[in-house]
Amino acid sequence: SDTEFWDKMQAEWEEMARRNWISDNQEAPGQVTISTIEKGYYFHTDNPFKDWPGAFEEGLKKMKEGDLPVTILYLEAAILQEPNDAEAWQFLGITQAENENEQAAIVALQR
């Protein structure tokens, strides 16, 4: 029913706010930061690919293969290596959306 839908949406919104996924902080022009508190994107802490050379390219290969969880790890590694890579943020957002993680997708695509 409509009431159940909106109740669920309200609960999800409150959970996002509780986890600090929603932020009023905007970065100043030219300022670069990937603080998870400010941006609300939570990177995997035990990413085995965090120092992988060519992580972005490998992520694109895994995306074409349909391996979304591994794609996300590679793209996160690429962003940690190059925080200003807009293309990596875009593909991460798209992959998170395809993986049905809308909150992470929104935050990544905003970057």
DRENPA-3360 file (N, C-alpha, C; in nm, 2 decimals, always signed):
BEGIN
1 = SDTEFWDK = +0.08/-0.12/+0.00/+0.00/+0.00/+0.00/+0.09/+0.12/+0.00 ~ +0.03/+0.24/-0.03/+0.10/+0.36/-0.03/+0.16/+0.40/+0.11 ~ +0.08/+0.37/+0.21/+0.13/+0.40/+0.35/+0.25/+0.32/+0.38 ~ +0.25/+0.20/+0.35/+0.37/+0.11/+0.38/+0.49/+0.16/+0.30 ~ +0.47/+0.20/+0.17/+0.58/+0.25/+0.09/+0.64/+0.37/+0.15 ~ +0.56/+0.47/+0.19/+0.61/+0.59/+0.25/+0.67/+0.57/+0.39 ~ +0.61/+0.48/+0.46/+0.67/+0.45/+0.59/+0.81/+0.39/+0.57 ~ +0.83/+0.30/+0.47/+0.96/+0.25/+0.44/+1.06/+0.35/+0.40;
9 = MQAEWEEM = +1.01/+0.44/+0.31/+1.09/+0.55/+0.26/+1.14/+0.64/+0.38 ~ +1.05/+0.67/+0.47/+1.08/+0.75/+0.58/+1.19/+0.68/+0.67 ~ +1.17/+0.55/+0.69/+1.27/+0.48/+0.77/+1.40/+0.47/+0.71 ~ +1.41/+0.46/+0.57/+1.54/+0.46/+0.50/+1.60/+0.59/+0.51 ~ +1.52/+0.70/+0.50/+1.58/+0.83/+0.50/+1.64/+0.86/+0.64 ~ +1.57/+0.82/+0.75/+1.62/+0.84/+0.88/+1.75/+0.76/+0.90 ~ +1.75/+0.64/+0.85/+1.87/+0.56/+0.86/+1.99/+0.62/+0.79 ~ +1.96/+0.68/+0.67/+2.07/+0.75/+0.60/+2.12/+0.87/+0.68;
17 = ARRNWISD = +2.03/+0.94/+0.73/+2.07/+1.06/+0.81/+2.15/+1.01/+0.94 ~ +2.11/+0.90/+1.00/+2.18/+0.85/+1.12/+2.32/+0.81/+1.08 ~ +2.34/+0.75/+0.96/+2.47/+0.71/+0.92/+2.55/+0.82/+0.86 ~ +2.50/+0.94/+0.86/+2.56/+1.05/+0.80/+2.58/+1.04/+0.65 ~ +2.49/+0.97/+0.58/+2.50/+0.96/+0.44/+2.45/+1.09/+0.37 ~ +2.37/+1.16/+0.45/+2.32/+1.28/+0.40/+2.40/+1.39/+0.46 ~ +2.45/+1.48/+0.38/+2.54/+1.58/+0.44/+2.50/+1.72/+0.38 ~ +2.50/+1.82/+0.46/+2.48/+1.96/+0.41/+2.61/+2.02/+0.37;
25 = NQEAPGQV = +2.72/+1.95/+0.40/+2.85/+2.01/+0.37/+2.88/+2.01/+0.22 ~ +2.92/+2.12/+0.17/+2.95/+2.13/+0.03/+3.10/+2.17/+0.02 ~ +3.17/+2.11/-0.08/+3.31/+2.14/-0.08/+3.33/+2.28/-0.15 ~ +3.43/+2.35/-0.10/+3.46/+2.48/-0.16/+3.52/+2.46/-0.30 ~ +3.51/+2.55/-0.39/+3.57/+2.54/-0.52/+3.72/+2.51/-0.52 ~ +3.76/+2.40/-0.59/+3.90/+2.37/-0.59/+3.94/+2.28/-0.47 ~ +3.85/+2.26/-0.37/+3.89/+2.18/-0.26/+3.86/+2.03/-0.29 ~ +3.96/+1.95/-0.26/+3.94/+1.80/-0.28/+3.95/+1.73/-0.15;
33 = TISTIEKG = +3.85/+1.65/-0.13/+3.84/+1.57/+0.00/+3.76/+1.45/-0.03 ~ +3.80/+1.34/+0.03/+3.72/+1.21/+0.02/+3.68/+1.16/+0.16 ~ +3.67/+1.26/+0.25/+3.63/+1.22/+0.38/+3.50/+1.15/+0.38 ~ +3.49/+1.03/+0.43/+3.36/+0.95/+0.43/+3.26/+1.02/+0.52 ~ +3.30/+1.10/+0.62/+3.20/+1.17/+0.70/+3.14/+1.28/+0.62 ~ +3.22/+1.35/+0.55/+3.17/+1.47/+0.47/+3.09/+1.42/+0.35 ~ +3.13/+1.32/+0.28/+3.07/+1.28/+0.16/+2.97/+1.17/+0.17 ~ +2.98/+1.09/+0.28/+2.88/+0.99/+0.30/+2.91/+0.86/+0.22;
41 = YYFHTDNP = +3.02/+0.85/+0.15/+3.05/+0.73/+0.08/+3.14/+0.64/+0.17 ~ +3.10/+0.52/+0.19/+3.17/+0.43/+0.28/+3.25/+0.33/+0.19 ~ +3.38/+0.35/+0.19/+3.46/+0.25/+0.11/+3.48/+0.12/+0.19 ~ +3.49/+0.01/+0.12/+3.52/-0.11/+0.18/+3.66/-0.10/+0.25 ~ +3.67/-0.14/+0.38/+3.79/-0.12/+0.46/+3.89/-0.23/+0.42 ~ +3.85/-0.35/+0.38/+3.94/-0.45/+0.35/+3.95/-0.48/+0.20 ~ +3.97/-0.37/+0.12/+3.97/-0.39/-0.02/+4.11/-0.45/-0.07 ~ +4.10/-0.57/-0.12/+4.23/-0.63/-0.16/+4.29/-0.57/-0.28;
49 = FKDWPGAF = +4.22/-0.48/-0.35/+4.27/-0.41/-0.47/+4.32/-0.27/-0.45 ~ +4.33/-0.23/-0.32/+4.35/-0.08/-0.29/+4.48/-0.03/-0.35 ~ +4.58/-0.12/-0.37/+4.71/-0.07/-0.43/+4.73/-0.13/-0.57 ~ +4.62/-0.18/-0.63/+4.63/-0.25/-0.76/+4.66/-0.15/-0.87 ~ +4.77/-0.17/-0.94/+4.79/-0.08/-1.06/+4.69/-0.10/-1.17 ~ +4.63/+0.00/-1.23/+4.53/-0.02/-1.33/+4.40/-0.06/-1.27 ~ +4.36/-0.02/-1.15/+4.24/-0.07/-1.09/+4.12/-0.02/-1.17 ~ +4.12/+0.10/-1.22/+4.01/+0.15/-1.30/+3.98/+0.06/-1.42;
57 = EEGLKKMK = +4.08/+0.03/-1.50/+4.07/-0.05/-1.62/+4.02/-0.19/-1.58 ~ +4.08/-0.25/-1.48/+4.03/-0.38/-1.43/+3.89/-0.38/-1.39 ~ +3.85/-0.27/-1.32/+3.71/-0.26/-1.28/+3.61/-0.25/-1.40 ~ +3.66/-0.19/-1.51/+3.57/-0.18/-1.63/+3.56/-0.32/-1.69 ~ +3.67/-0.40/-1.69/+3.66/-0.54/-1.74/+3.57/-0.62/-1.66 ~ +3.57/-0.61/-1.53/+3.48/-0.68/-1.44/+3.34/-0.64/-1.46 ~ +3.32/-0.51/-1.49/+3.18/-0.46/-1.51/+3.12/-0.53/-1.64 ~ +3.20/-0.54/-1.74/+3.16/-0.60/-1.87/+3.13/-0.75/-1.84;
65 = EGDLPVTI = +3.20/-0.81/-1.75/+3.17/-0.95/-1.72/+3.05/-0.97/-1.62 ~ +3.00/-0.86/-1.57/+2.89/-0.86/-1.48/+2.91/-0.89/-1.34 ~ +3.04/-0.89/-1.30/+3.08/-0.92/-1.16/+3.08/-0.79/-1.08 ~ +2.96/-0.75/-1.04/+2.94/-0.62/-0.97/+3.01/-0.60/-0.84 ~ +3.01/-0.70/-0.75/+3.09/-0.68/-0.63/+3.24/-0.65/-0.65 ~ +3.30/-0.73/-0.74/+3.44/-0.71/-0.77/+3.46/-0.58/-0.84 ~ +3.37/-0.54/-0.93/+3.38/-0.41/-1.00/+3.38/-0.30/-0.90 ~ +3.30/-0.31/-0.80/+3.29/-0.20/-0.70/+3.42/-0.19/-0.63;
73 = LYLEAAIL = +3.48/-0.30/-0.59/+3.61/-0.30/-0.52/+3.72/-0.24/-0.60 ~ +3.72/-0.27/-0.73/+3.83/-0.21/-0.82/+3.80/-0.06/-0.84 ~ +3.68/-0.02/-0.86/+3.65/+0.12/-0.88/+3.68/+0.20/-0.75 ~ +3.64/+0.14/-0.63/+3.68/+0.21/-0.51/+3.83/+0.23/-0.50 ~ +3.90/+0.12/-0.53/+4.05/+0.13/-0.53/+4.10/+0.24/-0.62 ~ +4.04/+0.25/-0.74/+4.08/+0.35/-0.84/+4.06/+0.49/-0.78 ~ +3.95/+0.51/-0.71/+3.91/+0.64/-0.65/+4.01/+0.67/-0.54 ~ +4.04/+0.57/-0.46/+4.13/+0.60/-0.34/+4.27/+0.64/-0.40;
81 = QEPNDAEA = +4.31/+0.58/-0.51/+4.43/+0.62/-0.57/+4.43/+0.75/-0.64 ~ +4.31/+0.79/-0.70/+4.29/+0.92/-0.77/+4.15/+0.97/-0.74 ~ +4.14/+1.05/-0.62/+4.02/+1.09/-0.57/+3.94/+1.19/-0.67 ~ +4.01/+1.25/-0.76/+3.94/+1.34/-0.85/+3.90/+1.28/-0.98 ~ +3.91/+1.15/-1.00/+3.87/+1.08/-1.12/+3.72/+1.07/-1.13 ~ +3.66/+1.17/-1.20/+3.52/+1.18/-1.22/+3.46/+1.06/-1.29 ~ +3.53/+1.01/-1.38/+3.48/+0.89/-1.46/+3.47/+0.77/-1.37 ~ +3.57/+0.75/-1.28/+3.57/+0.64/-1.18/+3.45/+0.66/-1.09;
89 = WQFLGITQ = +3.43/+0.78/-1.04/+3.31/+0.80/-0.95/+3.18/+0.77/-1.03 ~ +3.17/+0.81/-1.16/+3.05/+0.79/-1.23/+3.03/+0.64/-1.25 ~ +3.13/+0.56/-1.29/+3.11/+0.42/-1.31/+3.08/+0.35/-1.17 ~ +3.14/+0.40/-1.06/+3.11/+0.34/-0.93/+2.96/+0.37/-0.90 ~ +2.91/+0.49/-0.93/+2.77/+0.52/-0.90/+2.68/+0.43/-0.98 ~ +2.71/+0.41/-1.11/+2.63/+0.33/-1.20/+2.63/+0.18/-1.15 ~ +2.75/+0.14/-1.11/+2.76/+0.00/-1.06/+2.69/-0.02/-0.93 ~ +2.70/+0.07/-0.84/+2.63/+0.06/-0.72/+2.48/+0.06/-0.74;
97 = AENENEQA = +2.43/+0.14/-0.84/+2.29/+0.14/-0.87/+2.25/+0.00/-0.93 ~ +2.33/-0.05/-1.02/+2.30/-0.18/-1.07/+2.30/-0.29/-0.96 ~ +2.38/-0.27/-0.86/+2.39/-0.36/-0.75/+2.29/-0.34/-0.64 ~ +2.19/-0.25/-0.68/+2.08/-0.21/-0.59/+2.12/-0.15/-0.46 ~ +2.23/-0.07/-0.46/+2.27/+0.00/-0.34/+2.26/+0.15/-0.38 ~ +2.13/+0.20/-0.37/+2.10/+0.33/-0.42/+2.17/+0.44/-0.34 ~ +2.18/+0.43/-0.21/+2.24/+0.53/-0.13/+2.38/+0.56/-0.18 ~ +2.46/+0.45/-0.19/+2.60/+0.46/-0.23/+2.61/+0.51/-0.38;
105 = AIVALQR = +2.51/+0.47/-0.46/+2.51/+0.52/-0.60/+2.49/+0.67/-0.60 ~ +2.40/+0.72/-0.52/+2.37/+0.86/-0.52/+2.49/+0.94/-0.48 ~ +2.55/+0.90/-0.37/+2.67/+0.97/-0.32/+2.78/+0.97/-0.42 ~ +2.81/+0.85/-0.48/+2.91/+0.84/-0.58/+2.88/+0.93/-0.70 ~ +2.76/+0.93/-0.75/+2.73/+1.01/-0.87/+2.73/+1.16/-0.84 ~ +2.70/+1.20/-0.71/+2.72/+1.34/-0.68/+2.86/+1.39/-0.68 ~ +2.95/+1.30/-0.66/+3.09/+1.34/-0.67/+3.13/+1.36/-0.81;
% end
